[in-house]
Amino acid sequence: MSRKLTRRTFMTATAAGAAAATFKFPTPAIAQAAPFKLGLLTVKTGPLAQGGIQMEQGVLTWLKLHGNKMAGRKVEFISADTGGKPAGTKTKAQELIERDKVDVILGPLAAFELLAISDYIREHKTPTLSLAGADDITQRKPNPYFLRPSATSSQAMHVMGHYTAKEMGKKKAICIDYDFAFGYEQQGGFQAAFEKDGGCVANKLWVPLGTPDYTPYLAQMTGIDVLCQGFAGSGPLAFMKQYANIGLKFPVVTGETGGDDALLHAFGDEALGMMSTCPYTLDLDTDANKKFAQAMFKNFKVVPGFYAAGLYINCDVVEAALKASGGTTHDKEKFMAALKAVKLKDTPRGPISFDHLGNVVGNFYVRRIEKAKNPYGLKLWNKTVKTYENVSQFWTWPEKEFLAHPVYSRNYPPLKKC
């Protein structure tokens, strides 16, 4: 069942309704007095739970820092565990929309979850801000009720592919990832950018979610000079340990999940030197990021990674749109227009805006895992080595040219002979 975390607004709403009946207050005052219902679709069980729990912590951190209010309205926050399955995600989305009457949905986590509910949220005109990649929902099949302040599945990997070829000078790669949409789109993005800049992907290996033993896949990694992994949740921990145990020495690169800051406390020396690209980095030296990260550490005794930061920033965007729309979401088209028009200069990830399809444009950070002193006493640290500004979901390709190609898939781009 969905879990309602705050229910402190009913008396206020009742009193406001009585006052409105007596004194005929204008409609905006009534709307602002009612609770703002904020729903979250996340994963708290299974192999993706590490990120899903951080998603909820990111929202709770934002609410605590803002007095449980958005644009002056008290927030009723309802968190739902999807179980990391498409059917579970659809059921929980139905509960949030039809039973709980939420104003906005945040989430879900996984691309395959988002694909399972995209048509449903469109039919019910429910504004949804997601962490999930699912490239095509802001590309060839845009959803007018969807906004993505995080990144497409391929967005960070475009940067990583370019960096691996141009800055690291690598020529031949093998990619390994989960056997579902997020994995396909991540590695498609890496391959397209890597090969655009002179590299070649020799093979792409697909692993079932939850696989405990990567040895059969690691045995296939020969004749290359770099490995790109895109695992998420607890997957990167097991993979990197087995990678080191088998004695492989190729440099490892990854995207926003494979080197997540929230995993730093659990990685060992096997992760030293791993390069990642992410739209959020814990070492970003700004007041907004320090405030967020310190609050996460204080509240939950953990450092935030991409998942927590993504949801915290989603809340920043929702509040900015709520302010712009006069505190009301009754006109869904007007509210979606306000969401898409949001431009923020000072979020924990830096400045963001949105393209005409509803996807974020912002900074992406290339980091290297090192041993370094840090404010949180972590043995390992992601040190930013390069920042790419204003990164589009289309990378450096013209939009029309990019969209003329199929969405990245298990077999696209096709492998070439290296």
BALUM-941891 format. One record per residue (C-alpha): residue in three letters; x, y, z. Coordinates in pm, whole numbers. Example, Ala and Ser with C-alpha at 12.3 -4.5 7.8 and 13.67 -1.06 7.14 Angstrom:
REM BALUM-941891
   residuo       c1       c2       c3
       ALA     1230     -450      780
       SER     1367     -106      714
REM end
This chain:
REM BALUM-941891
   residuo       c1       c2       c3
       MET        0        0        0
       SER      106      361      -45
       ARG      243      519      272
       LYS      122      868      368
       LEU      402     1038      555
       THR      227     1363      654
       ARG     -137     1421      729
       ARG     -142     1754      903
       THR     -352     1961      668
       PHE     -714     1850      694
       MET     -820     2088      972
       THR     -656     2376      791
       ALA     -829     2285      467
       THR    -1167     2251      645
       ALA    -1128     2587      817
       ALA    -1031     2752      491
       GLY    -1335     2603      320
       ALA    -1569     2736      590
       ALA    -1412     3080      570
       ALA    -1443     3081      194
       ALA    -1814     2998      218
       THR    -1873     3281      466
       PHE    -1656     3555      320
       LYS    -1634     3442      -45
       PHE    -1256     3442      -67
       PRO    -1121     3424     -423
       THR    -1043     3078     -561
       PRO     -659     3112     -545
       ALA     -676     3159     -167
       ILE     -876     2839     -132
       ALA     -633     2651     -356
       GLN     -333     2770     -159
       ALA     -492     2671      175
       ALA     -549     2313       63
       PRO     -264     2063       99
       PHE      -41     2010     -201
       LYS      -38     1635     -263
       LEU      299     1509     -374
       GLY      332     1142     -476
       LEU      653      943     -513
       LEU      702      620     -710
       THR     1021      456     -587
       VAL     1182      117     -524
       LYS     1243       -1     -168
       THR     1288     -372     -228
       GLY     1507     -574     -467
       PRO     1840     -498     -641
       LEU     1746     -136     -720
       ALA     1642      -49     -363
       GLN     1965      134     -277
       GLY     1882      409     -525
       GLY     1510      402     -451
       ILE     1563      461      -81
       GLN     1788      755     -164
       MET     1511      896     -384
       GLU     1275      909      -86
       GLN     1548     1054      136
       GLY     1606     1331     -120
       VAL     1240     1435     -107
       LEU     1226     1416      274
       THR     1542     1627      299
       TRP     1390     1895       77
       LEU     1064     1899      274
       LYS     1245     1926      608
       LEU     1459     2215      487
       HIS     1148     2394      357
       GLY      919     2346      655
       ASN      707     2087      474
       LYS      573     2354      238
       MET      588     2429     -132
       ALA      510     2782     -246
       GLY      337     2844       88
       ARG      118     2531       75
       LYS      156     2248      323
       VAL      264     1928      155
       GLU      102     1589      197
       PHE      370     1346       83
       ILE      271      993      -24
       SER      549      743      -97
       ALA      475      422     -289
       ASP      704      120     -334
       THR      681      -13     -690
       GLY      891     -321     -617
       GLY     1097     -235     -923
       LYS      847     -405    -1155
       PRO      639     -255    -1440
       ALA      311     -404    -1313
       GLY      377     -279     -961
       THR      459       66    -1093
       LYS      132       82    -1287
       THR      -68      -26     -980
       LYS       97      230     -754
       ALA       52      506    -1013
       GLN     -319      423    -1028
       GLU     -343      443     -650
       LEU     -166      778     -634
       ILE     -381      930     -909
       GLU     -725      774     -858
       ARG     -733      713     -483
       ASP     -493      968     -335
       LYS     -565     1243     -591
       VAL     -204     1364     -603
       ASP     -122     1691     -777
       VAL      221     1577     -901
       ILE      408     1248     -924
       LEU      784     1222     -874
       GLY      956      910    -1009
       PRO      974      629    -1094
       LEU     1335      510    -1081
       ALA     1378      272    -1376
       ALA     1329      330    -1747
       PHE     1114       16    -1781
       GLU      889      146    -1501
       LEU      843      481    -1670
       LEU      761      317    -2002
       ALA      491      115    -1823
       ILE      305      426    -1701
       SER      370      689    -1968
       ASP       38      639    -2149
       TYR     -150      627    -1819
       ILE      -15      958    -1686
       ARG      -84     1117    -2024
       GLU     -447      996    -2017
       HIS     -498     1130    -1665
       LYS     -306     1452    -1729
       THR      -92     1405    -1420
       PRO      228     1613    -1417
       THR      518     1371    -1363
       LEU      883     1451    -1297
       SER     1099     1141    -1322
       LEU     1448     1024    -1247
       ALA     1412      745    -1503
       GLY     1588      765    -1838
       ALA     1357      613    -2104
       ASP     1501      832    -2382
       ASP     1208      834    -2623
       ILE      962      994    -2379
       THR     1144     1322    -2442
       GLN     1247     1239    -2798
       ARG     1041     1064    -3066
       LYS      736      998    -2842
       PRO      718     1305    -2616
       ASN      468     1299    -2331
       PRO      315     1644    -2271
       TYR      267     1567    -1898
       PHE      624     1455    -1839
       LEU      932     1654    -1736
       ARG     1280     1513    -1673
       PRO     1512     1724    -1452
       SER     1766     1437    -1423
       ALA     1892     1298    -1757
       THR     1798     1059    -2032
       SER     1954      714    -2006
       SER     2207      805    -2274
       GLN     2283     1167    -2181
       ALA     2568     1104    -1936
       MET     2707      825    -2152
       HIS     2733     1054    -2454
       VAL     2971     1262    -2244
       MET     3156      953    -2121
       GLY     3196      814    -2472
       HIS     3342     1141    -2592
       TYR     3571     1175    -2289
       THR     3694      815    -2318
       ALA     3793      863    -2682
       LYS     3920     1220    -2678
       GLU     4058     1276    -2328
       MET     4161      921    -2231
       GLY     4272      827    -2583
       LYS     4108      484    -2576
       LYS     4035      304    -2901
       LYS     3862      -28    -2832
       ALA     3593      -97    -2574
       ILE     3358     -364    -2444
       CYS     3030     -252    -2288
       ILE     2842     -446    -2019
       ASP     2505     -355    -1875
       TYR     2164     -479    -1762
       ASP     1944     -651    -2017
       PHE     1667     -390    -2021
       ALA     1590      -43    -2161
       PHE     1818      161    -1933
       GLY     2114      -62    -2016
       TYR     2049      -54    -2390
       GLU     2013      324    -2395
       GLN     2317      385    -2177
       GLN     2547      174    -2390
       GLY     2392      299    -2712
       GLY     2482      650    -2604
       PHE     2836      550    -2509
       GLN     2890      361    -2835
       ALA     2752      639    -3056
       ALA     2969      910    -2898
       PHE     3278      689    -2859
       GLU     3269      582    -3222
       LYS     3189      936    -3339
       ASP     3521     1039    -3185
       GLY     3729      755    -3327
       GLY     3675      463    -3089
       CYS     3523      123    -3162
       VAL     3299      -99    -2946
       ALA     3402     -460    -2994
       ASN     3111     -617    -2804
       LYS     2812     -541    -2582
       LEU     2725     -789    -2307
       TRP     2379     -800    -2148
       VAL     2331     -921    -1791
       PRO     1999    -1011    -1620
       LEU     1907     -779    -1333
       GLY     2013     -931    -1000
       THR     2288    -1152    -1145
       PRO     2522    -1250     -858
       ASP     2804    -1391    -1072
       TYR     2968    -1179    -1343
       THR     3254    -1423    -1405
       PRO     3120    -1565    -1736
       TYR     3099    -1212    -1874
       LEU     3435    -1099    -1738
       ALA     3598    -1397    -1909
       GLN     3503    -1244    -2245
       MET     3692     -921    -2187
       THR     4004     -955    -2395
       GLY     4174     -749    -2664
       ILE     4038     -411    -2546
       ASP     4182     -103    -2378
       VAL     3873       14    -2182
       LEU     3558     -132    -2027
       CYS     3227       55    -1994
       GLN     2986      -73    -1727
       GLY     2645       79    -1655
       PHE     2518     -109    -1350
       ALA     2290       48    -1091
       GLY     2179       -7     -732
       SER     2412     -255     -560
       GLY     2528     -400     -894
       PRO     2843     -187     -932
       LEU     2976     -309     -595
       ALA     2963     -678     -683
       PHE     3083     -619    -1038
       MET     3391     -417     -944
       LYS     3493     -668     -673
       GLN     3470     -957     -919
       TYR     3646     -751    -1186
       ALA     3941     -701     -950
       ASN     3936    -1060     -823
       ILE     3974    -1202    -1174
       GLY     4281     -984    -1224
       LEU     4160     -752    -1500
       LYS     4343     -420    -1530
       PHE     4161     -235    -1807
       PRO     4040      113    -1712
       VAL     3670      116    -1621
       VAL     3435      398    -1720
       THR     3069      435    -1633
       GLY     2771      671    -1627
       GLU     2559      827    -1356
       THR     2478      508    -1161
       GLY     2788      291    -1186
       GLY     3007      529     -984
       ASP     2736      692     -774
       ASP     2860      899     -478
       ALA     2626      709     -245
       LEU     2827      390     -315
       LEU     3163      537     -214
       HIS     3139      410      144
       ALA     3095       52       19
       PHE     3354       42     -261
       GLY     3702      -84     -186
       ASP     4033      -26     -359
       GLU     3900     -216     -661
       ALA     3716      103     -760
       LEU     4020      332     -751
       GLY     4065      512    -1082
       MET     3716      436    -1213
       MET     3582      726    -1422
       SER     3217      824    -1419
       THR     2998     1094    -1570
       CYS     2702     1225    -1372
       PRO     2469     1527    -1370
       TYR     2534     1552     -995
       THR     2858     1532     -801
       LEU     2907     1544     -425
       ASP     3225     1752     -458
       LEU     3051     2046     -631
       ASP     3166     2344     -425
       THR     2850     2557     -410
       ASP     2632     2672     -121
       ALA     2327     2493     -264
       ASN     2508     2160     -283
       LYS     2669     2192       59
       LYS     2334     2275      219
       PHE     2170     1973       56
       ALA     2452     1726      120
       GLN     2501     1830      481
       ALA     2127     1798      547
       MET     2122     1448      393
       PHE     2416     1346      610
       LYS     2257     1494      922
       ASN     1915     1338      862
       PHE     2013      994      735
       LYS     2385      949      810
       VAL     2456      891      443
       VAL     2601     1105      166
       PRO     2372     1175     -129
       GLY     2425     1047     -477
       PHE     2250     1096     -808
       TYR     1921      944     -689
       ALA     1879     1166     -384
       ALA     1999     1478     -562
       GLY     1770     1413     -857
       LEU     1460     1403     -639
       TYR     1569     1701     -433
       ILE     1607     1899     -754
       ASN     1267     1772     -875
       CYS     1121     1940     -567
       ASP     1307     2264     -652
       VAL     1147     2256     -997
       VAL      796     2181     -869
       GLU      809     2467     -621
       ALA      935     2712     -884
       ALA      648     2615    -1117
       LEU      396     2630     -835
       LYS      505     2984     -755
       ALA      482     3081    -1122
       SER      131     2937    -1153
       GLY       -5     3127     -853
       GLY        7     2830     -617
       THR     -247     2621     -805
       THR     -232     2313    -1029
       HIS     -599     2303    -1131
       ASP     -518     2401    -1489
       LYS     -289     2111    -1583
       GLU     -181     2258    -1916
       LYS      -89     2588    -1749
       PHE      101     2408    -1476
       MET      293     2194    -1725
       ALA      385     2507    -1917
       ALA      513     2659    -1593
       LEU      719     2346    -1522
       LYS      878     2347    -1867
       ALA      961     2718    -1835
       VAL     1155     2674    -1510
       LYS     1514     2795    -1517
       LEU     1717     2757    -1199
       LYS     2067     2892    -1149
       ASP     2150     2744     -811
       THR     2054     2380     -758
       PRO     2279     2110     -605
       ARG     2383     2012     -958
       GLY     2425     2368    -1084
       PRO     2211     2560    -1336
       ILE     1933     2380    -1525
       SER     1670     2457    -1788
       PHE     1454     2243    -2017
       ASP     1434     2192    -2391
       HIS     1106     2208    -2583
       LEU     1055     1833    -2533
       GLY     1077     1851    -2153
       ASN     1429     1721    -2095
       VAL     1691     1890    -1883
       VAL     1983     2090    -2017
       GLY     2259     2127    -1760
       ASN     2607     2042    -1638
       PHE     2758     1694    -1646
       TYR     3065     1610    -1440
       VAL     3343     1365    -1523
       ARG     3486     1224    -1199
       ARG     3766      990    -1094
       ILE     3752      779     -777
       GLU     4051      863     -557
       LYS     4162      851     -197
       ALA     4119     1202      -66
       LYS     4024     1393      247
       ASN     3659     1493      247
       PRO     3400     1640      487
       TYR     3225     1306      539
       GLY     3518     1086      638
       LEU     3485      862      332
       LYS     3781      647      233
       LEU     3713      709     -137
       TRP     3602     1025     -313
       ASN     3476     1121     -658
       LYS     3697     1407     -775
       THR     3565     1610    -1067
       VAL     3823     1635    -1344
       LYS     3612     1805    -1612
       THR     3276     1982    -1634
       TYR     3067     1986    -1952
       GLU     2815     2271    -1948
       ASN     2470     2295    -2108
       VAL     2463     1931    -2215
       SER     2161     1849    -2433
       GLN     1997     1510    -2470
       PHE     2113     1526    -2834
       TRP     2479     1577    -2735
       THR     2650     1749    -3030
       TRP     2423     1611    -3302
       PRO     2161     1840    -3458
       GLU     1822     1747    -3311
       LYS     1669     1654    -3647
       GLU     1963     1428    -3734
       PHE     1956     1260    -3391
       LEU     1582     1192    -3401
       ALA     1604     1045    -3752
       HIS     1782      743    -3601
       PRO     1603      470    -3402
       VAL     1602      491    -3023
       TYR     1906      318    -2875
       SER     1829      -52    -2830
       ARG     1988     -391    -2773
       ASN     2112     -393    -3132
       TYR     2131      -23    -3217
       PRO     2382      111    -3288
       PRO     2500     -214    -3448
       LEU     2846     -345    -3375
       LYS     3116     -280    -3633
       LYS     3427     -485    -3696
       CYS     3704     -324    -3495
REM end
